[in-house]
Amino acid sequence: MTRKGQALSVLIVSTLSFTVCFMVWMMFAVIGIPIKKALDLNATQFGLLTAMPVLTGSLSRVPLGIWTDRYGGRIVMTALMASTVPAIWMMSYATAYWHFLVIGLFVGLAGGSFSVGTPYVARWFPREQQGFAMGIFGAGNAGAAANKFLAPALMVAFGWTMVPHAYAAIMLGTVVIFWLFSHSDPAHLVPSSVRFSDQLKSLKDPRVLKYCQYYSIVFGGYVALSLWMVQYYVGEFGLDIRAAALLAACFSLPGGVLRAIGGWLSDRYGAHSVTWWVLWVSWICLFLLSYPQTHFTIITIDGPKTFDIGLNVYTFTALMFTLGITWAFGKASVFKYISDDYPGNIGTISGIVGLAGGMGGFVLPIMFGALLDLTGIRSSAFMLMYGVVWVSLIWMYFTEVRQTRLMGSQSATPQA
């Protein structure tokens, strides 16, 4: 097989593998609802339940990225996926809350696949195509949407315990396919003389910290809302689980599959320009989503008048759809920053940034639940995200905007 053919094969099977891993990683977004009902969990406990797989998926990203640099993506990805199969299968036999939390930690290793596949795929392509290639691979985020289509159907037909059995079988089949159709190139490996501590020194780089902040929104927020939205639709709009999962997929699906377009835009216009517009569109959407359902009465010259203000299910879904598209572009643009600034250390840097994004996906659902228990306002989740976006906009303005021409700008002179 030619080099180009190998690169294409690696891209296809890596994207398939990441899609399956992400589907498994988001499993609690659907099966967590009957578990919550059976165990009588409050919102904070439900948030912790959904977040447990995200924790290990996040913490494993830095070592997995480093091991990918050192040992190659083919070996690391195969071993990672195979190690999750027993835990996925055992999920159906859990009965106590702590059982689900512990097993969720092991299932969550599937989330670390991103830090394996990103450098593995990127190194098979020339620099000018890396943004697009990583965007295609990152479209595996659509596994969150696949979960919302497949898991409810399995639950309705066979009960929730069938979902872990089916997912374990799918993961095992994916391991075999990946091994058969992936390839290795010794030239992609980092010399073994590079130490773990040397690679972690990049944490001192302020650019890395800034990219971590961006990614905690576009990926961490995506993961958190993908986990949160099914039960949000059920509680806020009174939908059944199948309708709720279908509408929640309107956010998850574009948030995954359109990532390749974000990679293409980042290759063409630059990572900064795309990220800047992503943050502004996010700011607008989250501002509108933050407004709670409101019923109030005012006194007029003709007497009291009552008004209702709030988003209906159609407007809410349209805003979530827009937010999903926006964050798909943002996930690709952040990793274009990395491939541009750290071409020789993509694995480690992507692992660190992926860790930050994943930790956002871990912390946010717990905070969503705590805010809901504290305030009783479901839209408080969006209020929190709105504040996080403000931080990134301010940070980006003072560190980048004054020196970089924006996408579509005709001015060639950077501001001081």
Beta strands, then each sheet from edge to edge (+ up, - down):
strand 1: 294-300
strand 2: 303-309
sheet 1: 1+ 2-
end
